[in-house]
């Protein structure tokens, strides 16, 4: 997964494609990285991310989040993941870069990178 994550970061940095991320998912990234980076590294990483012209940062409306909470039993996912899915549907986005297996259950989106079910 680390190698695939590096490839994704390289694609973002190349600027040949456009990407978007919601503030909620950005916050989740911060919560993960704060344990593996120094504060200075995290600061630098985040400024690089938000100043990257190939990344659009999307806000999640209160209504999308309320709808995501309402759909927790249906999707059996947390409200942050559901809000990402609902935002994707609203914006007409049909693919997501994720390692989260929950998204692979949603048949109307494409999850990248392709990850085998089993590792050798």
Long-range contacts (C-beta under 8 A, 24 or more apart in sequence): 1-99, 1-115, 4-99, 4-113, 4-115, 5-99, 7-113, 8-97, 8-113, 12-52, 12-54, 12-55, 13-52, 14-54, 15-52, 15-53, 15-54, 16-54, 17-54, 18-54, 18-55, 18-56, 19-54, 19-55, 19-56, 19-97, 20-55, 20-56, 20-57, 20-58, 20-91, 20-93, 21-49, 21-55, 21-56, 21-57, 21-58, 22-57, 22-58, 22-59, 22-60, 22-83, 22-84, 22-87, 23-57, 23-58, 23-59, 23-60, 24-60, 24-65, 24-80, 24-83, 24-84, 25-80, 25-84, 26-57, 28-80, 58-87, 58-91, 60-87, 64-90, 75-102, 75-106, 76-102, 77-102, 85-109
